[in-house]
Amino acid sequence: MKKKRKYQEEASKLAAVIDIAIEAFKVECPPNFEKRHQEHTVSCYANWKESCLNPEPQFRNLASLQYSINDVFTYFQEGTGNTVEYFWKKIDEAQLDYKRENKLEKILNRGKIRGRIEYD
């Protein structure tokens, strides 16, 4: 029987992922990023962390959290380079159960978009 997922557990796990993402942008910043790009990206991830750990009551559900997960992982699912490799290495080391996947390739192979998250 599958364990029922709880919002706070999933949000805490996502917060750990966000910490790794921030570390990746600080330690292995993409070469095409200027300092202001790096600072802005780190700030965005910090804001996502805050909003997933302390959401508005109407957004405290797993469906809303899925949008945050999508936001956090977009760069690391679609990008390449040292920042992305560093991120996935740290995710594996932390034994977080997120996997790297090429979502765009899956959608193109399937031939249709399923839902709003895939569309975005």
C-alpha positions, 0 to 999 in steps of 0.5 A: 500500500502506498504511503499517503503523501502529506503537504508538510513532508513534501514541502520540506523535501522541496525546501531541501531541493531548493537549498541544493539549487541555491548552492548549485547556483552559488558554487557552479554558477552558469558561465553566461550569468552575470552577478545580477543574474545569479543574485536574482535566481538565488532570490527567486529560489529563496522566495519559492522556498518561503512560499512552499513552507508557508503558503497561503491557506488556500494553496496548502495542498499537493496540487498547488505544491506541484506547480512549485515543484515544476518551477524549481525543477524547470532549469535543472530538467531542461538545462545542461552544464556544470550547474545542472550536473552539480545539482543532480549529483547533490540530489542523488547524494541527499537521496531525495526521490526526484529523477532527472527526466526530459519532459519535453521529449516525453510530450513530443513522443506522446504527441499531446500535452496533458494538463496545464503544468505540461503546457506551461 
